[in-house]
């Protein structure tokens, strides 16, 4: 008999040491470390960063098994066999006074939810009073790529029906201990693509707490006190979700749990975009082509706005020779130069800001799509074509970033150039700067930008040709 129980289902490989009886290690069998590394992804583990789930009982002047208690098991290994939909793993703890606690871990097929049940049998002759606590414990680690500092969030979150999704960052835990009563809520530690969450029974008010101990961050919940009369049995329950941020699964576990897929303040836009992306994927079966088709769909939705913007820029480009003459003629009189420029704009019916507003309106949609592609675990290790075998990591040969830089350069050539020579040099350097940034971006994000830029170039080129042709007639 060993000191650790190992449990294997179709999606989880879990280790439960009898010292504490907690899930100390959890490997996700359907998610490997990398395309070229078949080792299952380890979400929970006693390593750096430490990330473990703990549960225990606290007695009121009575013995109770906390998260360091010694348990006994009937077997070393448990496996969910073919044809079996549920697997129960019982652990046993008892006192000399006659109180016996049976902890049952209940696993189900195709599920990352683990039910945890404590049955307290009181044969002591005296009432037993206690409560259950459940907590997640981890050290810090920042995960996920970011754009100009915008990285995927790693830290604690709590959910309540009143205040909804609320982040409790590691810094928040250092500044102040959390203590709040919440009914029908849940807590989680989330990271890029994955999370662990305690989801207690509904219609029960629990105290949610946090603390920091020796560099470890603890986020937990404690259930109400229960009294188990002599000769009776009491029960405590909770559910632990440990798995990927697959939105369909999360929504089925608890209200609001799908918000762990953190789109930030643009969730109201990002959520429909993900639904559309997922729907396209159901049809074409490839996330790379789904990104391209979704980007095309967005361009079609904003076609008229983009057309207005490109028409305005094309007219401004046509006027550039005359604008340059006015700048040279009135270079010593800025006020007169501006007056003449405004007269020229009015005469030619051109709004110098006409190309900006339509683009500004589209920016929130493009940022929202950025977060969809950044946060969606579905893109993790998803292939596209040829050498792009994982859309969630950078292009190994940097082809997509170079294409992005090239498309950005072409776009600049189609736009009216700034009249100021210094501004011209700055604008000419931007494609190179952004190419360097995008070298470190996931291939799926760069694919989106390349597609968007290419479609914009095509639309802008057609509109510019039409306006220039009309001017010659």
Secondary structure, DSSP 8 states (H G I E B T S, - for coil): --SEEEEE-SSEEEEEETBT--EEEEEEEEEEEETTEEEEEEEEBSSSS-EEEEEEEEESSS----TT-B-EES-SEEE--TT--EEEEEEEEE-TTSEEEEEEEEEETT--EEEEEEEEEE-SSS-EEEEEEEEEEE-----S-EETTEE---EEEEEETTTEEEEE-HHHHHH---EEEEES-EEEEE-SSEEEEEE--TT-EEEEEEEEETTEEEEEEE---EEE-TT-EEEEEEEEEEEE--HHHHHHHSTTGGGGS--GGGHHHHHHHHHHHHHHHHHH--HHHHHHHHHHHHHHHTHHHHHHHHHHHHHHHHHHHHHHHHHHHTTT-HHHHHHHHHHHHHHHT--TTHHHHHHHHHHHHHHHHHHHHHH-GGGTT---STT---TTS--TT-HHHHHHHHHHHHHHHHS---SSHHHHHHHHHHHHHHHHHHHTS-HHHHHHHHHHHHHHHHHHHHHHHHHHHHHH-
